C-alpha cells in the first residue's frame, strides 16, 4: 500500500506562485506529486505526495521540494488509515 503525505510548504515572500509551479513540474524518482494547492494562512503551498514507502517519501521531500528556490521550510503530515 502506498504512503501518502501532505507537505505544508512555507515560501519566501513573493515566491509562492513560482514554488507552486515548480512543484507541479517535479518528475521525481521517489514519489508522485498528486496535487499542489496554493493556500492562505500559515503555509503557502500544500502538496500531496504518494510513494512506495516512507523512505522514498522522505527522500522526495528533502531532495525534490526542500531544494527548490524560494522554499523556506516544510512540515509533513502522514496520512494514516484508522479503520
C-alpha positions in Angstrom: 0.0 0.0 0.0 1.5 3.4 -1.0 2.4 6.0 1.6 0.6 9.4 1.3 1.9 12.6 2.8 0.8 16.2 2.9 3.7 18.6 2.7 3.0 22.0 4.1 5.4 24.5 2.5 6.4 27.9 3.7 7.9 30.1 0.9 9.9 33.3 0.8 7.8 36.4 0.4 6.6 36.8 -3.2 7.8 33.3 -4.2 4.6 31.3 -3.6 3.4 31.1 -7.2 6.9 30.2 -8.5 7.3 27.5 -5.9 3.9 26.0 -6.6 4.6 25.9 -10.3 8.0 24.3 -9.7 6.5 21.6 -7.5 3.8 20.9 -10.2 6.5 20.1 -12.7 8.6 17.8 -10.4 9.4 14.5 -12.1 10.7 12.6 -9.0 12.2 9.2 -9.0 11.0 8.8 -5.4 7.3 9.9 -5.2 4.4 11.1 -7.3 3.0 14.6 -6.9 -0.7 14.0 -6.6 -1.8 17.7 -6.1 -0.4 21.1 -5.4 -2.5 23.9 -3.9 -1.5 27.4 -3.0 -3.3 28.4 0.1 -3.7 31.3 2.6 -2.8 31.0 6.3 0.5 30.0 8.0 1.5 27.9 5.0 1.8 28.9 1.4 1.6 25.7 -0.6 0.2 22.3 0.3 1.5 19.3 -1.7 0.0 15.8 -1.7 2.8 13.2 -2.4 2.5 9.4 -2.8 5.4 7.0 -2.6 6.0 3.3 -2.3 7.5 3.6 1.2 8.3 6.2 3.9 12.0 6.4 2.9 11.1 7.3 -0.7 8.6 9.9 0.5 11.2 11.5 2.8 13.8 11.4 0.0 11.4 13.2 -2.3 10.7 15.9 0.3 14.4 16.5 1.1 15.7 16.2 -2.5 12.9 17.4 -4.7 11.0 20.0 -2.6 13.3 21.4 0.0 16.0 22.2 -2.6 13.7 24.4 -4.7 14.5 28.1 -4.8 12.1 30.0 -2.5 11.3 27.2 -0.2 12.0 28.2 3.4 10.5 25.4 5.5 8.4 22.2 5.2 6.1 20.3 7.6 5.0 16.9 6.6 1.7 15.2 7.7 1.4 11.5 7.0 -1.9 10.0 6.0 -3.0 7.1 8.2 -5.7 4.5 8.0 -7.5 4.2 11.3 -10.0 1.6 10.1 
